Amino acid sequence: MNPEFSLSVQFASETDNLPSRAQVRRWVAAALEHAAEITVRIVDAEEAQALNQDYRHKGYVPNVLTFEYGEISPGIT
């Protein structure tokens, strides 16, 4: 039995090499053991670096960032 989850996928990048929403949903479903609400935001390098600076105080472009839902600023939904 799979747990219920809510998933929001945001594409904030114009690159052509992005996973489909269905693929991201399959990845999340495979990783979940409990009910959850998850947002996946795929961004360009500029936004990734800005988020890393804002939330981790690191000045480089990361390949993955994770945050608790309450940590995201109101401007990012």
MITITI-834417 format. One record per residue (C-alpha): residue in one letter; x negated, y, z negated; residue number from 1. Coordinates in steps of 0.1 Angstrom, whole numbers. Layout:
N
NODE  aa     c1     c2     c3    i
NODE   a      X      Y      Z  NUM
...
END
This chain:
77
NODE  aa     c1     c2     c3    i
NODE   m      0      0      0    1
NODE   n    -15     34     10    2
NODE   p    -10     63    -13    3
NODE   e      9     94     -1    4
NODE   f    -12    124      8    5
NODE   s     -8    158     24    6
NODE   l    -34    168     49    7
NODE   s    -41    202     65    8
NODE   v    -67    203     93    9
NODE   q    -80    237    103   10
NODE   f   -102    243    134   11
NODE   a   -121    276    131   12
NODE   s   -147    268    158   13
NODE   e   -145    269    195   14
NODE   t   -169    240    201   15
NODE   d   -157    213    225   16
NODE   n   -171    185    203   17
NODE   l   -144    183    175   18
NODE   p   -127    153    161   19
NODE   s    -90    150    168   20
NODE   r    -65    157    140   21
NODE   a    -54    121    142   22
NODE   q    -91    110    137   23
NODE   v    -95    132    107   24
NODE   r    -63    119     92   25
NODE   r    -75     83     97   26
NODE   w   -108     92     79   27
NODE   v    -90    107     50   28
NODE   a    -65     79     47   29
NODE   a    -94     54     47   30
NODE   a   -111     73     19   31
NODE   l    -82     78     -5   32
NODE   e    -74     56    -34   33
NODE   h    -49     79    -51   34
NODE   a    -23    104    -39   35
NODE   a    -39    137    -30   36
NODE   e    -36    170    -10   37
NODE   i    -66    176     13   38
NODE   t    -75    205     36   39
NODE   v   -102    199     62   40
NODE   r   -115    231     78   41
NODE   i   -139    227    107   42
NODE   v   -158    260    112   43
NODE   d   -186    275    132   44
NODE   a   -221    280    118   45
NODE   e   -215    316    109   46
NODE   e   -185    308     87   47
NODE   a   -202    277     72   48
NODE   q   -232    298     61   49
NODE   a   -209    325     47   50
NODE   l   -189    299     27   51
NODE   n   -221    283     14   52
NODE   q   -234    317      3   53
NODE   d   -201    327    -13   54
NODE   y   -195    294    -32   55
NODE   r   -229    279    -37   56
NODE   h   -252    309    -35   57
NODE   k   -273    292     -8   58
NODE   g   -283    310     24   59
NODE   y   -283    282     50   60
NODE   v   -258    265     72   61
NODE   p   -247    232     56   62
NODE   n   -233    203     75   63
NODE   v   -205    196     49   64
NODE   l   -190    218     21   65
NODE   t   -165    205     -5   66
NODE   f   -144    225    -29   67
NODE   e   -117    219    -55   68
NODE   y    -85    234    -41   69
NODE   g    -84    261    -68   70
NODE   e   -118    274    -58   71
NODE   i   -108    285    -23   72
NODE   s   -102    322    -19   73
NODE   p    -66    333    -11   74
NODE   g    -77    343     24   75
NODE   i    -84    307     33   76
NODE   t    -54    285     36   77
END
